[in-house]
């Protein structure tokens, strides 16, 4: 079953928004230690594989969740690190 064009468009826009979150993950080195950046980048790569898999399995609307999830994970990790581990800029 093929999906309507607007679902694919939303899926690709969400994928582009997810790719834009890489800037946040990479720039976290200003606040977080190297080991935390490594973990965050590993999480980002797992989300990348999930997004690609969803697009290939013809479920583009599920990709809408990925950029939101990526941002929330990044924000939660840096907030927790600042609050409980003393990470500062």
N, C-alpha and C positions, 0 to 999 in steps of 0.2 A: 504494500500500500504506500503510495507516495503522499508526502505531506504537502499542504498548500505552500505557496511561495512565501507568504508572510511568516510562517513558522520558521522556515529556513533563514529568512532575513533576521528575525529576532535571535535565532541561534547564533548566527555569525556576528551580530552586534554584541551579543553577550560574550562571545569568544574574544572579540576585540577588547571589550571592557576588562575581561580577565587578564589578557596580555598586558594591559596598562597597569595592573596591580603589581607587576614585577618591579616597577619603579619604587614602590613602597618597600617591598621586601629587600631590594638591594640597598636602598638608602637607610635601612635600619642599622647599618654599621655605625651610624653617628651616635646611636644610643646603646645598642645591645652588643655584647661580646661576640667574638668570632664563632664560638660554638653555637650560640643561639641563632646567628645568621645562617649557619649551616643547616640547622634543624628547620628553620623557616623555609629555606630554599628547597629542602627535601620535601616539605609539605606542599610547596608550590608546584614542584614537579609531579607529585602524586595527583594534585588537582588538574594539572595539564593533561595527564594521561586519562583521567576521568572525563574531561571535556572532549578530548579527541574521540574517546570510545563512544560517548553519547552521540556525537555528530555522525560517526561511522555507522552506528546502529539505528540511525534515522529517528533519533529522539531529540530534535534540536531544542524543544522547549525546556527540557531538563537542564540545558546549559545555562539558562537564565539564573539558576541557583548558584553556579560556580563563582562568578565574580563577587557576589554578596558574601558567600562563604569565605572566599579568599580574604576579603577585606576584614571580615569579623575575626577570623583567626589571627591575622596580623595585628589588628587592634588589641585583641585580648592578650596576645603574647607580650606585646610591648607594655601594655598597661600593667599586667601582672608582674613583669620584670621590673618595672619602675617602682611598683608598690611594695613588692615583697623581696626583691633581690637588689634593690638600690641602684638600678641602672639610671644614669643621668647623661645628658648631652654634654 
